[in-house]
Structure formats: C-alpha cells, structure tokens
Amino acid sequence: MAATSTSTDLPKDQYQHYIPRFILRYFQDTQIQPRTSDRNKKERQKNFHKARKTGVDQDTIMLYDIQSQRFEHQPIGKVHGNINMYRDQRNTQNVDHLEQGLSRLENDAATIIRSIHLATDARRDVVTMKRKELETLRKFIYLMHYRRTPLISSYFDENHADNAPLREYYKFLREKYDLRTKNDIFLFGLKYILQTPHHKIVTAAEALWEKYGVMGFARMLQTRVDPKLIDNYPAVDYTDMANMSFLGIWQAAEGEEFVIGNNSFGLWEGVIDGEPDIHRLFIVGPKIALVLRANLVSDDRITAKLLSKAVISSTLVDIPTVKASSTYARFTFPRLADAKTAAKALGIYRTTPAAQEDVFTFKITMLTKKQTLAVNQVVLLNVPANGNVTFASPAAMRRTVESYLQSPEPYVHESKYLYRSLFGILSEHVDVSGPSSTSPGPCSGIDIVLKSIESGVIEFASTYDRAYRVYHLATVTDDVSKYNKTTSEIHQMTARAILKMKEILPPPPLPHRRRHFQSPYTLVEKLPKEESELFFALIGYQVDVLGVGPTNSDITNRIKYEAAIIGFTHWLCEHHRFLLFNRLFPWMDVTVFSFEGH
C-alpha cells in the first residue's frame, strides 16, 4: 500500500488546465491585445510577473458562461481548469509529477501545432511530420479527450450505469493498486499513457485483441478479468481511437473562426449504422481543427454508398478529408504477402528506431463557411449547462450564433434558449454590415413597443397578451437583426429559469436522452384578464421561486420579466407539457395543438 503525504508535505495549490494555455492564447482577440502566441517567451514571462505583482492579468480570452448567461473577458490562467486536477497525493516524492509530465507533452505538441498554424498563415495546404511528431500529437489529442472534466465524474465510476461492462475490471484494479476513489483510477490511466511510448501502448492493446477477439474481450471484462489486462487496460481505449480512425487537419473558412466549449476536445459526431464516432473533434485554435475520422469512411466511394443506403448520419461527412501519405525510412512491404502478414510486418517495423524517421504528409482541408459553422454547431450543441464557450472575435461568434438560431434541425431546438441572450449581447458589440445583415440601429422594434406601452399608446386586454407579444418580438428567429440589449435581458432570464428548473427535474431515462422532436403543441396567443392573472399566479410564482427576476422592478423591467415567463412556459410546453398541464390543472390549459409548433 502506498504511503500518503501529510498536508504539511504538499506544495501550494495549483490551478491546472484541462485546455492548455498555448491553445487558449490562439483565442485572444487581436483587436484588444496582441495574441500571446505571437509574442516571444520573454515577453510572456514579463507579463506573467507583472500580473502577479499588480493582480491584473492582461492575458485574457472572451468567454460566455451558460449558467450565468454572461459574456466576459477572463484571465487565461483562471479558466478551463481545476485546482490540483492532476495532483497525485499517493506519490510521496513528487505529487505534481503528472502535471510536469503533461507540461512536457504539451510543450512538444505546441511546437507541432504551431507549425500547422504557420503553414496556414503562409497559405500552404500541406504540412509534414516525422513519426515521432505524429505519435506525440496522437498522444496529446487522446489525453485532451481523456482529461475532459465531465469524463472524470462518470467514466471512472464503477456504479455508473454506462460502466456496467467495466465493473469487474474496476474492482480488480482498485484492489491491486489500492485505488480508493474514481479520481485515483483517472490518475492511474493518465500516468500509464504519459509514461508509456505510443508504440508500446498500441502493441499491448493489439495483443489483448488478438488473444480474445472483439466479442471474447467484452465477455472477459464482465466475467474473469485477465491479470495482464489490469496494467494495460488504458491501452485499449487509446488504441481503439488510434487504430479505428485517421488524422485530418481542417482550416476554418476565410473570415470565419472555430469556437471551443469547456468539454469540446474529443467530441464525437456522426453515426454509422447506429454506432457513434464518425468524427472526433479537437479544435486547437480559431483557424485550425484536428479531426479523427473513422476509417470506414476514408474511401469516398464507400462513403457515398453508405449515404445512399441511409446508413450514415453526419453533418460533417461531406468535408473532404484524406489520409496522410507516408514515406518510410527503411521499410518496404513484403512481396506477395497477404494483408495480415503485411500489417504484422509493418507493426514490427513501427517499434524500431528507424521508423521514427518516417515522414507523413497531411493535406489541410479549407472548409467552406457552411462547413465551418456546422463544426461550431456541434460544439455549441454539446456544451453542458454548467459549461462555457470561448471564441476569438465577437463578429465571427455572432455569425456562428446567428446560424445556430436559424438552424431547422430539431436536435438544436431546445439549446437555442441558451444562446439567444448571447446573440443580443454580440449584436450590441458588433458593427454589423453587409448584404446579409443590417445593424439593429439605435432603437429596434421591441424598444419602440416598450416605450409605447409605458406611455400608454399601446394597450393590451391582459398581462398575458402583452407578455406574449413582447416575448415574440424578442424571438423573431427569421430576422436576427431585431436582437439587441433588450432581447438579451429577456432571454437571459428565460435561460436562467430553464437551467434552474432542469436542476430540480429528474434526468430523463437513458433511452430518451438523445431523442429530439418538434413538439406539436404551442401556447395560446391570448388569455382573458381573469385567466391571465391566474396564469401568472401559478406559473409566474414558479419562476419567482427560481429567483431569476430583475432586481429593479420598474415597469419596463417588469414587462421584460413577464415576457421571460412566457419564454419559460414555451419551453415547458415543448419539453415538459405534462408538467405544465399539472401546474395549471384543473383551472386552465394554455396549450394548443399546432402542426407547425413553436
């Protein structure tokens, strides 16, 4: 049993990133400050020491927090990380050895990723890497996926429903190494990947697959755990990602940018015959995304055939992505050998020092605007309720959110509630011009209506009628130029009420979590005065309890708040209609069946 350190032995707490600083620096807005990735090491160190002395960090990025619905600049040193995330208190000699190992890997990966950025800056469409660099990059992107914080709370919990097939393995592993918590298991896997060379990881996993076969391997996990597996299981997941997909490089369209969420690295997209993982996304800057594409769709003819049979479902599969060409330093395929023999010979060669000199040439795919926005849609769709989005420039982010709000896809419908406030904020920050959009101007339609209501020029038969009209003025998705500060305030309260309500509601059953459909119900447009008062007494009270209303209760803020209650009720109608019905039964029903929906 490993000894543990006492609190007096531990160094000071560290804020440790799950998205490295060098990636975040690419997202610094060059309109506000020089990007630190463009500054030399001496200048960055000078800024670091100045920040420690003054308490003001100039190295910041733009971030939109989903839960608070706020857009703000945050110091790079204090976002996308956790305190002591990689601290191994079981290692009494050096509790931060994993953080130090990650730092070395990140430094090597940063050099490689920097070369990709330089190639695109020089308008080159190819980039070359030696095998050693490629293996470093592969290990780096796998660990970017592995250390996403949402994974730590579920992937290593043996009692989690999704981990039932691994329960026996976790049990044996914990007993052998005295791993008391799921975080201990996480750190065990991290240590294995960091300290084991790429080719040895792959060799260990392939040996297990060859011994058991795919189905036999799954049965072994659930019944009799092979002792050889205990030490090498992290290799299986690593190699599955490495061998079942190939690496591609995507460049954002001219004038467009990629965005990242706090959980974006390793996000999967697309299914083949119901199975996930056509793509794994790794955005490493506003202009560059690394992507793992499934080998099954590496051939355009096979992909077209699968698409024609509706076997594939993916919004990104139309992006041209080809495998890297390889030049082996000292290997030629054996003549007349079958595929299995040739693959085995290549596998042996890969473990030799000579193979480190192999050269791989990658073609960089320049995406169209539509394809770039489709990548960002995947990111926005998967940001969790307690997550955030980072972007480089407000103008590009505004176009991303505009596209998202106008998407007809049913699976993005609910999450639109979470980004409408951001679009209003960005519309205030961006000088919108061009044929596709017009500036919202000094006073948009919703502000004119609010002023007319305040002055008594416009009157409504009931408070419900007024709130319904104002909310729908704030939610015209086919005319995004109407979004502004006022609409943002309404949608902020709506989104915060939805998020707080979802914390109270039980999660949906597992089979239903990824079902998306357009509700056939919507709200009535008008209610008589008596029913309107009853509605706000029942539903308005529910939102009051959630504590999302304005602190200043003047007439304008009150009208905005009532409009937000209508937005919240729309969400209930679309996603929790029976809950809405139960809140109002037997006094009233505010829903109406509509083939178009809301």
N, C-alpha and C positions, 0 to 999 in steps of 0.2 A: 504493500500500500504506500502510495506516495505521500510524503510529508507535505503539510500546508504551511504557507507563510503566515506569520502573525501580522497584525495591522501595522506594527512599527517597522516591519521589513519592507513594506510596499513603498514604491516611489509615488510621486504626486499623481493624481488622476489625470488622464489624458482624454481629450476629445479625439476619437479615432473614426476616420471616414469610411463609409462603405461605397461612396463615389469619390475617387481620388481627387486631390486638389488640382492636379495637372489637367484633368478633364474639365473641371468646373471653370478653370481660367479661360478656356476657349469660349465660355458663355458670357464673359464680361462684356458689357455694352461699350463698344469703342466710341460711341457718341458722348459718353460720360467720362470715360477714363481710358488710358492706354491699357490694352489687354495684357495681363501679366505674362501670358505665354509668349508675348512678343518682346518682353523685357529680359535682360540677362539676369543671371543668378545673383550678381552683386546688387543690382537694383531691387530685386525682390527681397533679399535679406535686409537691405536698408529699410524698406517699407515695413517688414515684419518687426524689426526692433523699434521703429517709430510707433507702430500700433501698440506694442507692449508698453511703451513709455507714456503715450497720450491716451490710450484706451479707445482710440478711434481708428478702425481698420478701413483703409481705403480700397482694399481688395474685396469688392462686393459683387454679388450677382443678383439679378432680378428673379423673384420667386413669388408664386401665387399659392397661398395656403388654402386648401379646400375647406377645411373645417371652419376657419375664421372668415373665409371669403375675402381675404385681404391680399393686396398686391404691394410688395415692399422690396427694398434692397436689403440684403443680408450679407454679413461678412462670410467669406468663403470658409474661414476657419471654424465657423459655428453652425454649418448646415450640412445635411446629408451625412450624418454620423451619430455616434452614441459614445457616452463616457465608458472607457475601458472595454470596448467591444471585443477586443482580441486578447485581453489580459488573461494569461494562464497562471492562476494562482497556485496551481499544482507544481509548477516548475520553480523550485525554491532558489535556483541560481539566477534566473532571469525571467521575471514574469511577463516581460514585454518582448520575448523572443519571436513570437508570431507577428507582432506589429513590425518588428525590424525585418523579418523575412518578407513580409508583404511590401515593405518600403523598397527593398532591393528589387523585387519583381516589378513593382510599379515604375521604378527608375528605368529599367530595361525596356518595359513596354512603352513608356513615354517617348523614348528615343525612336522606336519603330513607328508609333502613331504620328509623331512629329514629321517623320519622313513622308508619310501619306499626305498630311496637310501641305507640306512643301511641294509635293508633286502636283496636287490640285491647284495650288496657288500659281504654279508655273504652267498651268493648263496642260499638264501631261496626263494621259489617260491610262498609263501603266505604272506599276511600281513593283520592284523586285525585292525578294527577301531570301536570305540563306535559311537552311532548315533550322538552324539554331534560333534564328529570329522568329521563324514561324511557330516553332514549338513554344517559345516564350509567349508569343501573342495568344496562342491557343490556351495555354495555362492561365494567362491573365484573364481572358474573357470568360473562361469557365469559373474562375474564382469570383469574378464580378457577378455572375449569376448565383453562385453558391452563397455569397455573403449578403445577399439582399435581406434586410431585416425581417420582412414578412415571413421568410422561409424559416428563420430561427424558431419562431413560435409554433410552427406546425410540422415541418419536415422531420424534426428530431424528437417528436412527442410520440412515444410508442402507443399511447392511448388514443391518439387521434384516429378517427375513422378511416382516413385515407391511408394510414400507415399499418393497417392490419396485416398485410403480407410481410412486413418487416419486423413484426413484434418479437418473434423469436430471436432474430438477429440482434436487435437492440438489447434484449435480455442477456444474451451471451456476451455481448460487447461490454455492457456495464459491469457484469460480474468479473470478467477477465481483467479489466483495467480500472476497476473501482470508479466508474464514471457515474456520479450520483445525480447529475441533472442533465436535461436535454442540451444545455449550453456546453457541458463537458463533451457531449457527443459531437456537437458542432465543431468545437475546437480540435477534437481528435481528427476529424476529417480534414480540417484546414491544415493541420500540421502534416498530415500524410501527403497531401497534394503539394504543399510548399517544399517539402524535403525530398520528394521522390522525383527523379528525372522523368520527363514526358514519356520516353520510350519504355521505361520500366513500368510505368503506370499502365500503359497500353498492353504490354506483354502479360502482366499479371491478370488483367481482365480477360484477355483473349484465351488464356489458359483455362480459366474457370468456365468460359462459354464452351470451349472445345470439350471439356470434361463432362459437362452436364447437358449441353444443348439448351435452347431457349426455354422450353416447357419444363425440362428437368431442373433447370436452375430455379425457376419460380417455385416448384414443389419443394426443393431442398430448403429454400428460405423459410417455408411455412412449417416444416416438419423437423428435419435433422440438419442443423447448421454445421457445415463443413468447417473444421477448425482453421483450415487455410484461408477461409473466407473472412474470418474475424479481422485479420490485419489488412486485408486488401479490398474490402467491400467498397470503400470510396473510389477505387479504380474503376468499378463497374459503371457508375453513373458518369464519370469523367469520360471513359472510353466510348460509352454509348453516344454521348454528344459529339465526340471527336470522329468516330468512325461512320456514323449514320448521316453525316452532313458535310458539306464543303463550305469553305470560307469565301465570301464575296465582299466587295467594297462598293458602297453606294455613295454618290455625291448628290447633295440637295440641288434642286433646280436653281438656275441663275436668279438671284433676288429672293429666294426662299431659304428657310432655315429649319433644321430639325429642332425638336424640343425634347426634354427629358423629364420623367417623373421620378420620384424617390424610389420607385420599385421597377424602373424601366429595364434594367440590364438583365438580359436573358428572357424577356417577354416572348412568349410563343404566339404565333399567328398561323392560322390556316389548318385545315384538317384534310386528311386523305382517308376516304372510306370510314369516316367517323373517328379516326385516330388523330390526335393533335400533333403539332410540331412540324409544319412545313418550313416555318422560319423561326429563328431566334434572333432577336434584335439587340444590338449593342451600339448605342449612339455615343460616339466619342468626341463630339463637337457639333456645333450648329451646322457644319457643312459636310460632316463625314459620319457614316454609319457602317459598322461592320455587321455582317449578317451571316448566319449559318443557314444554309438551305438544304433541305432533305435530298439525299442522293437520288431518291425515287423520281424527283422532278428535275434532274440535271440534264436530261435529254428533252429538247423541245418537242420532238415527235411523240414521245411517250406522254409528256405533259398535255399536249393537245388532245390525245386520245382519251386520257383520264378526264379532261374537262368536258369532252363531248359526251361522256357517259355520266356526267354529274357526280363523279367520284371525289373530285376536289372542290373544296370551298375555301377561297382565299382572295383577299383584295390586293395582294402583293405579288401573286404568282406571275403576273404579266410583265414584271420588271426583268429585263434581260440580265441574267447572271450566269457567268460561265466559270468552270473550274480553272484554277491556275494551271499554266503549263509548267512542266518540271524538266530540269536539266540535271541529270545525275552525275556526280563527280566520278564515281567508279563502279557503276552498275549498269549491266545490260540484262534484259530479260532472257532467261534460258530458252534456247531454240526448241520448238516443238513441244514445249511444256504446256500442260493444261492450266486452266485459270487458277486452280487451287495450289498447284505446285509453284506457279509464278508468284502468287501472292505470298506464299510462305518464304520464298527466296528473298523477295523484297522486304518482308518483315524482318528477316535476319540482318539484311544489309542496313536497315534503318538504325540498328543498335550499334553500328560501328562508328568510330571517329570520322572516317572518310565521309559518311553520309551528312555530317554537319556542314559540309561544303556544297551540298546540293543547292540549286538555285530555283526559286519559284517566281514566276511572273504573273502578276494579277492585273486583270483589266478592270479599270474603275468605271462603273456604270453611272453616267449622268442621268438623273431622274428628271421626268417632266414635273411641272408644277402639280398636276393632279396626283402623280405618284408620291411626291414629297408630302403632300397634305394627307394622303392615305396612310403613310407611315406615322405621321403625327396623330392621326385619328386612333390608331392602335394604342399609342402612348396615352392619350387623354382618356380613352375608354377604360383603361386598366389602372388608373391612379386610384388608390384606396381613399376612403372617406377621411382618414387622418393623414393623408399624404399631401404632396405639393408638386408643382410644376415649375421647372426652371427654363428660361429662354434667354436668347441673346438680345433681341431688339423688339420693342413694342409693336412696330409696324408689321414685322413678319408674324409675330404671335397673333396679332389682330386678324390677319388673313387666315391663320390656322383655325382660330375660334369661329370666325365667320363661316368657313367651310364646314366646320363641325356642326354648328347650329342649323345649317341648311341641309345637312345630310338627311336623305329619306330613309336610311337604314333603321329598322325598328330596334335593333340592339343598342343604338346610341341614344334612343329617345329619353330614357329616364335620366341619364347622366347630363343631358343638356341643361337641366335645372341647376347644375353645379357650376356651369361656365357662363351663364348669361350675365352674371354680375361682372365677371372679368371683362367681358366684351364691352360693357358700358364703361368700365374704367379705362380700357385701352382706347376707346373712342374719344375720350377726353384728352388722352396723352398724345394721340397721333394726329398729325395734319393729313387727313385723308384726301387724296386727289386721284384723278384718273377716271377713265370712262366707266369702270365697273362699280365705283363707289362715289358718293358725294359727301362732303363734310356735313355733319349734323347741324352746323350753324349755331348761332348764339342762343336760339330758343326753339326747341323742337316741338312737335305736336303735343306731346304729353305735358310739357311745361305750360303751353298755351291753355290746355284744358284745365290744368290745376289752377292757374290764375283765374280762369273764368269761373270755376267752382267757388273759389274763395270770394270772388266779388259778387257772386250770386247771378252772374249772367247765364250760367248753365245750372239747371236743377234736375234732380232725379227723383223718381217716385219712392225709392227706398235706398238705404245704405248699401244693400247688396248690389242693386243695379249700378250704383256709382262705382263701387269697388271692382265689379266685373269689367266695366268699361275701362277703367284706369289700368287694370292689370293687362288687359288685351292690347291696349295702346303700348304697353311696355314690352310686349311679347310678339311683335309682328316679325315672324321669322323670315318672311319673304321680302322685307325691307329693312335690312340691318342698319341702314343709316339713321334710323329712329332711336338707336341705343345711345344713351348718354349717362351722365351722373345720376339723374333721377331714376332712370330704369335700373341702373346698377344698385341703388339703395333698395328698391323694391325686390329685386331678385336676390340680393344678399340676405334679406330677412326670410324670403321663401326658402332658399337653400339651407340656411341655418336651422330653420324649423324642420325641414325634411331630415337633415342629418341627425338632429337630436331625437326625432321620432324614431328613426331607424335604430338608434341605440336602445330604445325601450322595447321595440318589437323583437320577437324571436326570429332568428335567421330562417330563411325558407328551407324546406327539405332539400337535400343534396341534388336529387334528380331535377329540381326546378330552378336551380341557381343560374343556369345558363340558358334558360328559356326566355325568349323575347317575343313579345307580340304587341300589336297595337290594340289598345282597349276599344271596344265598340261603344263605350259609354263616354259621355261628356257632361258638363254641368249645364243646367238651365241658364239662360241669359238674364232672366228677370225673376224677381220674387216680390210679392206684395209686402207692404211695410210690416205687417204683423209677423209674417214668416221670416222676413229679413232680420227682424230683431231676435227672433228665436234662433235663427241660424248663427248669429254672432254670439248669442248667449251660450250655445252648445259648442260649435267648432272654434269660435273666437276664444272662448275660455281655454280650450285645449292648447291653442297656440300661445295664449298668455302664460300658461303654466311652463311652457318650454323656454320662456324668458328671452325671446329674440326681438322684442319690440324696441322702438326708439326711446332714448332717454328723455328727449324733448317731445312733449305731447301736444304741440300746437296743431292747428287744423291741417296744415299741409302734411306734417309727419303722420298724423292720424289717418289721413286718406291713403298715404303710401302703405301704412301698416295694414289697413283693411284690404288693400289690393294684394299684399303679400299673403294674406289669409286665403284669398281666392286662389292664388297660385298653389298654396299648400293643399287646398281642397281639390284642385285639379289633380295633383299627384296622388292623393288618396283615391280619387275616382278611378284613375288609370291603373294603380298598382295595389290598392287595398280597398276595393269597393265595398266589401262586406264590413270592414271596419268602419267606413264612413256611414254605411247603412245602419249599423248597430248604434253609432253615436246619435243618429237622428231619429231612429225608430222609437215610438210609433207616431211621432209628431209630424214628420215631413220627409220628403225624398227630393233631393236637389239634382239627381242624375237623370239623364235622358238617353235613350238608345240612339246611336247615330252610326251609320255605316262608315262615315268619314273619320269619326273620332276627333280628339282634340289636336 
